[in-house]
Amino acid sequence: MSANNILIIDDEERLCQLLSRIIALEGFEVFEANNLKTGFKKLKQHDIDVVICDVKLPDGNGVDIVQEIKAKYPLCEVILLTAYGNIPDSVQAIKNGAFDYITKGDDNNRVIPLLYRAINKVQLAKRVSQLEKRIAEKHSFDTIIGKSKSFLSALELGKKVASTDTTVLLLGETGTGKEVFSQAIHEASTRKNKPFVAINCSAFTRELLESEMFGYKTGAFTGATNDKKGLFEEANNGTIFLDEIGEMALELQAKLLRVIETGEFIRVGDSSTTKVNVRIIAATNRDLQKEIETGHFRQDLFYRLSVFQITLPPLRERIVDLELFARYFTTVFSAKTNKRIAGINSEFIEALKKHSWPGNIRELKNIIERSVILSNEDTLTNTLLPYEIQHHSSNRNGTLSAFAMASVEKLHIQKVLNYTKGNKAEASRLLEIGVATLYRKLDEYGLN
């Protein structure tokens, strides 16, 4: 590991040189400056971890300059030195972000231990920063796999809405990656440095879901021995992802509607309101219009949630992406199991393409993990696949049964496209379906 960089800013040249030698003997790389102007040049030229700065300098005051250093180099720590210590200056220095404030001469024995503590804080901050960067990269739009037209259409919508605070409703079957998509929206938003909190609304009873979402006061129910923040408070100024929103009880839907409209809610057992600023991204695999008709979902809540809808296509409509996912998951699970799997044979891929994928990407991920674990070779072969996938015969892309509804639909779409001379916008109008839906159908039936 490379030595940590220390910058000493002091106009007393002899003291600066002495301190520099003492610190260098500890194995640190030391840079010197006799004024703030030179000090900032050194900060710009080198990755400085800790600045040891005199308070009284020819071109400025060290106490005042701490804020500027922290604003430009937030991971850098500043230790202030003064010949004449006083309490008001030391208090202001700490308020401005200084790591510590010590008196010259009297506290020479404190400098090295103090420096090590500052370095430890810098190293921890750098590790946290790197971790946050990796998390952000992991959840960005750039890392989401897919090149099918139907998926790229959804991706474009996600990128456009991300920079706003608009509520988003993600639609799609279970396992299509709605939570991953919601995290990408959050990471591309102005709230990316604030919390992203996810909750599955189908995983709790009504009472538990209410206390998880909104928190509770001490004594609200048996076992409530302390106040507890809900997930809406945890997500304040950030994003909350409400998965399987269609499973939420009607009473809770009313409370959620109030949060969307006013930004306020009442904790369980409380009498006063709590205010939050949270962006909501909701997701469901249900047809909410049908849920409204049957009285299971509030129409006013639906209108609030569906300001911006994005439909994520199922894997069976993204066959062009299937091999990309398979190879990606193979790489991931090869690393996890310490295996060197270099490839996948064509029979393996063809067998995957014939499967209907009711569990979508999640199902594919599990199958690839299983195949990697079973493999004793450097290539995945179709013999590693579950029996039902190895022997499943799917009627897809030109091999549809003449009696299947899909065959009739494919033929009808082809006739309409012929009639419109390939104009997809006009074809979607005549078919009375959305353009995105038409593209999914074209992908599914191989009509592109």
N, C-alpha and C positions, 0 to 999 in steps of 0.2 A: 504494500500500500504506500502511495507517495506521501511525503511529509506534508503536514498542514502548514499553510502560509499565514504568517503573522506580519502585520504592518504596524510599525511604531511611528506616530506623528508627534514630534516634540522639537521645539526650537532650541532647547539646551543640548548642543551637539554632544558634549561629553557624556551626559546622562543617557542620551539616545544610543550612543555606541556601547556603553556599559550594559544597558538593558538588552541590547541586541545580542551581545556576546553570551550573556547569561541564558537567554532564551534559545540561542542557536545550539548551546551545549546540550539542551534537552532533545535535540534532533529535529527542531522546527526550521522551516525556511523563513528567514526574516528579511523584511524590506523596511527601509527607513525613508522618512520625509520630514522636512523641517518646517513645513507650513501646510495648510489645508489644501491649497491649490495643487501642490505636488502630491499630497496624499490622495486626492481624488484621481490624479493621473495613474498612480500606482494601483488603486482599486480597479480602474478600468483595464489596466494592462494584465493584472494577475488575479487569479481566483483566491481572494483573501478570505480566510476563515474568521480571524479575530483582529480587530483594530484596537491597539492600545494608544489612547490619544490624550494629550495634555489639554487641560481646560483652557488655559490662557495661551493663545497663539497669535502671531503677528497679524493674521488676516481673518480672525474669527474666534468664536467661543465654542469650545468642545461640547458643552452642554447643549447648545442650540443646534449643533451640526449633527447630533446623534439621529434626529428624526430624518434628516436628508440621507444619511448613510443607510438607515433601515428601510427607507422608501425605495432606494435604488438597488440595495443588496439585502433583501429581507432575511436571508439565511446567515448573514454575517453578524457576529456579536461585537459589541463595543465596550471596552473597559476604559473608564476615564481616570486620569491621574491629575492631582492638583497639589500645589505647594501649600495651599491654605484651605483646608477643608472646612465647609460650613454646611449646616443641615439643609437650608433652603435649596442650595445648589444640588446637593445629593438627592433630595426628594424629586426635584425637577428632572434630573438626569435619568432616574429610574422611570419616571412618568414618560419621558421621551423615548424610552426603549433601551437604555444602557443596561448591560449585564451587571455591572457593578461600578462603584465610585470609591477610589481609595486615595489616601494621602501619600505623597512622595516621601521617601526616607523612612518614615515611621512604619510603613507597611510593606517594605521590600520583601520580607519573608512571606508575604501573602501572594505576591505576583504569580509565581509558578503554579502553586495549587489552584489559584483562581483561574489561571490560563487553561489548565487541564479541565476544569469544570466547564468553562466556556466551550472548549473544543468538543467535549462530550455532548453538549447541547447542540452544537453545530452538526456533528455527525448524525445524531438522532434526527434532526430536522431534515438533513439531506436524504436519509433513508426513507423518511415519511414522504418527502417530495417525490422521490423516485418511485415509491410504491403507488402514490396517487397518479403519477404519470402513466405507469403501466396499466393501472385500472382504467384510466380514461382511454388509453389506446385500445385496451381489450374491448371496451364497450362502445367504441366509435362506429360511425356508419361505414368507415373504410374497412373494418374487419368483418362486416357482415357478408356472408358468402351468397352469391347469386348473380346470374346473368340472363335469366329468362325475362322476357318482356313484361310479363305480369308482375314479377317481383321488382324489376327496375322501376316500374310505374309507381309501386307502393313506396319504394325507396326515395324517389323524387319528391313525393308528397311529404314524407317524413322530414326530409331536409328543409323543405319550404316552411313547414309549420314549427320546426324546432326553435327558430329564433324569436318566436312570439310567446306569449303567455297563454295562448288559446288552449282550452280543454280539448283533449284528443280521445276519440273512441276507436280502439283497435278491434277489428272483427276478424274472425278466422277460427278454424278448427283447433282443437287441443293439439299442442305439440308443434305449432307452426312458427314459434319463436316470438310470441307477442311481448314477453318480458324483456328479451334481448333487444327488441326493436324499441321498446319504451326507454330502456337505458341509453340507447344511442340518441334518442331525441333529447333526453336530459343532458347528455355530455356535449351535445351540439348547441345547447341553450345558454343563456346568460346566467342560468342557475347552476351551472356545472360544478362550481366550487362549494355548493351547498348540498345538503343531504338528499339522497335518493332512497326512498323507503317503499318497500313492496309488501303487499298483503294479499293473500288469497281468500276471497270472501266466502268461498265454499268450504273452508277448512275449520270454521268455527260455528258454534250455535249463535243465535241472535244475541243473547246476553253477552257472551264472550267477545263476539265481534264488536259490539258497541264499546265495551271497556278497552279493547285493543286499539280501536280507532280513536276514541275520544278521551280515554283515561278515566280515572275515578278519584273521589275524595275518600279520605280515611272514614271507615264506618259505613260506606255506601252499601256494603253487603258483607256477609260472613267471610272473614279472611282478608278483608281490605284493611290491613293494619297501618298502611302508609299511603300517602298520596301517590298516584302514579300518572305520569305523562302518557298521553295516547300517541299513536303514530302520526296524527296530524300535527301535534306539537313538535314531535321529533323531526318532522319534515319541514318545519317552518322556514320560509324563504327558499325552499327547495322544491322537490317533486315527489308526489305520492302516486304509486301505481296500484290501482285497485283491480286485481285480476278476478275473473269470473264474477263481474258486477251483477250479472243476471241472477245470481243465487242469493242476493241480499234481500232480507226481509223488508216488507213494505214500511214498517215503522222506522227502520234505519234509513230507508230511502228518503223519507221526509227530513230526517236530520241531516243527511248528506246534501240534500237540496238547499237547506239553509246555509250550510258552509259555502257552497258554490255561490249563492246569491249575496251573502253578507260577509263571508270570511269569519263567521262566529259560530261557536257551538257551546254546549254546556256539558261539562264532565258528568259522569254518572255520580249521583249523590250530591251534586253541587247546585248552588242557586244562582251563581254569577256566571257571566259568559267569558269565554276565552277567545281571543282574536288571533288569527293566523293568516299568513300570506303563503299559500301553497298552490302550485300548479297540479292539476289532476289529469292523469292519464288512466283511462279505464279500458278494460278488455273483456270480451265475452265470446263464447262459442255458440251462444244462443241467438235465435232470431228475436230481437227485442220487440219488434213490431207485433209479432204473434203473442209475446208475453204481455204486451199492453192490452191486446184484444181479450186475453183470458183473465185480465185483472191482476197479473203477477208482477207487473212493472209499471211505475208511474210515468205517464206520458210527459208531464212537465220536466221530470228528471231526465228522461231520454233526450228531450230537446236541448237541455243544458249540457249533457254529456257529449252529444253528437254534433257539436258545432263543426268539428272537423273529423270526418270518418276516414279510416284507412283500412282496407281489407287485405290481409296477408293470405296469399294463395296457398292451398294445400300442396304437399310434396308431389302428389300424383299429377298436378298441373304444372310441375316444375321439373320435368324429367331431364331437361337440359342441365339442371343444377345438381342432379343426383350424384354424378361422378365426382363433382367438386367437393360435395359434402363427404362422400365416402373416403376420398383421399385425405381430406383434412382430418377427419376423425381417426383414420389409420395412423397418421403422423402423431396425433395427440396421445392415443393409447399405446402406441409403440414406445413413446418416451416414458409414459407412466409405468409400463411393465418391463422397461429395459430390454426391449426387443428391437432388432434391426430388420424391420419389414420394409423392403424397398419398393414394392409395387402390389398391384391387384391384377389378376388375370381377367381376360375379356369375358369369360363365362360367368365370373362372379358379378361383374357389372351388368351383364345381360339379364341375369337372374334377378338382380335388384330392380331393373327397369320393368320387369313383368309383374312385380308385386304392386298391390293397390295402396299400400301405406296408410292404413287407417289411423296409425299413431303418429304419422308425419315425421318431422325431423327427429323428434325425441325417440321414436321407434328405430329409425335408422342408426342413430347414435348408439343405442343399446346393442343392436345387432353387430355393428362394427367392433364394439368393445368385446363382445363375446367371441367374435371371429379372431381378433388379435390374441386373446387369451388362449384360444385353442390351437393357434398356429404354431407349428414346429419348423416352418420354412421361412424364407425371406420374402415370400409372395403369398397373398391371400388367394385361396382358390374357392370355387363354389361349393366344394365338399364341406367347408366350414360353416356354411349357412344353415339355419334351421330347416328341417325337412320340408315344412310347408312352403318355404320360399324356393327351395331347390326344385320342387316338383309342381309349383303353381304355374298354371298356364293362363296368362292374361290376354284378353282380346284387346289389343291396343294398336293404334296407328296403322290402319289398313288391314288388320286382321279381325276387325269387329264382326260379330255374328250378324247376319242379315236381319235377324229378328230382334236384335237388341235395340233399345231406345237410343243408345249412344250412336248406333249406326245411322239411325234415321236423322238424328240431330246433326251429325257430321255431314250427311248428304245435303240436308237443307241449308246449312251454313255455306257449303260449297256452291250451291245453286244461287244463293243470294249474293255472294261475292262475285260470281260470274256475271250476274245481272248488273251489279254496280261497277263492273270492270275493275275490281280490286280496291275500290274506295271503302276503307274500313269504317270511317265515320258514318257514311251513308248506310252501310250494311248494318251497323249497330242500331241506327235509327229505325230501319225497316224491321229488324229482328226484335225491336223494343227491349234492348239490353244495353248496358253501359259499354263504352269502348274497352275499358279494362277487362270486363267479363268476356268480351269477344276475343281479346288477345289471349286470355287464359284458355278459351276453347280452341283457338288456333294452335296453341302450344300442345294441348292435350291430344288433338287429333292429327298433329303433324301437318297442318295446312299452311304453315309459314313458308 
